[in-house]
Amino acid sequence: MLAQPFEVHVRGQLPPELLEELDFLSADVVPAQTVLTGVVPDQAALFGLLTRLQGLGLELVEVRRLPASPAQP
């Protein structure tokens, strides 16, 4: 799998130190959720991100692969 844009919805607000660690993703807080959006380089990185969120006890609401932008192959 090549780099793909993803959107990850997590219940609640993520701590600032975790957001610093996930600097390759943008974070938007919407009511009761944090939405992380960005390009994930490969499947291993996606699983690593999801495992990290689970390890912090955060509730995963949704993971969505977004359409590639025209600038992406």
C-alpha positions as CSV (number, residue, x, y, z in Angstrom):
1,M,0.0,0.0,0.0
2,L,1.4,3.4,-0.9
3,A,0.8,6.5,1.1
4,Q,-2.9,7.2,1.4
5,P,-4.8,10.0,3.1
6,F,-6.9,8.9,6.1
7,E,-9.3,10.4,8.5
8,V,-9.4,8.9,12.0
9,H,-12.2,9.8,14.5
10,V,-11.5,9.4,18.2
11,R,-14.0,10.0,21.0
12,G,-12.9,12.9,23.2
13,Q,-10.0,15.3,23.0
14,L,-6.5,14.1,22.6
15,P,-3.8,15.3,25.0
16,P,-1.4,18.0,23.6
17,E,1.7,15.7,24.0
18,L,0.1,13.1,21.8
19,L,-0.9,15.6,19.1
20,E,2.8,16.7,19.1
21,E,3.8,13.1,18.5
22,L,1.4,12.8,15.6
23,D,2.7,15.9,13.9
24,F,2.1,14.3,10.4
25,L,-1.6,14.5,11.0
26,S,-3.8,17.6,11.4
27,A,-6.3,17.5,14.3
28,D,-9.7,19.2,14.5
29,V,-11.8,19.0,17.6
30,V,-15.5,18.7,16.8
31,P,-18.1,18.2,19.5
32,A,-17.1,15.1,21.5
33,Q,-14.5,13.9,19.0
34,T,-11.1,14.6,17.7
35,V,-10.6,14.1,13.9
36,L,-7.1,13.3,12.7
37,T,-6.5,13.8,9.0
38,G,-3.4,13.2,7.0
39,V,-1.3,11.0,4.8
40,V,-0.3,7.7,6.3
41,P,2.8,6.3,4.6
42,D,1.9,2.6,4.7
43,Q,-0.3,-0.1,6.4
44,A,2.2,-0.6,9.2
45,A,2.1,3.1,10.1
46,L,-1.7,3.0,10.1
47,F,-1.7,-0.1,12.4
48,G,0.9,1.6,14.6
49,L,-1.3,4.7,14.9
50,L,-4.4,2.6,15.8
51,T,-2.4,0.5,18.3
52,R,-1.1,3.7,20.0
53,L,-4.6,5.2,20.3
54,Q,-5.9,1.9,21.7
55,G,-3.0,1.7,24.2
56,L,-4.0,5.1,25.5
57,G,-7.5,3.8,26.2
58,L,-9.0,6.1,23.5
59,E,-12.2,5.0,21.8
60,L,-11.9,4.7,18.0
61,V,-15.1,5.9,16.4
62,E,-14.3,5.7,12.7
63,V,-11.4,5.2,10.2
64,R,-11.9,6.4,6.7
65,R,-9.6,6.3,3.7
66,L,-10.0,9.5,1.8
67,P,-9.6,9.9,-2.0
68,A,-6.1,10.7,-3.1
69,S,-5.6,14.3,-4.0
70,P,-4.6,15.1,-7.6
71,A,-1.0,15.8,-6.5
72,Q,-0.7,12.2,-5.1
73,P,0.1,9.3,-7.4
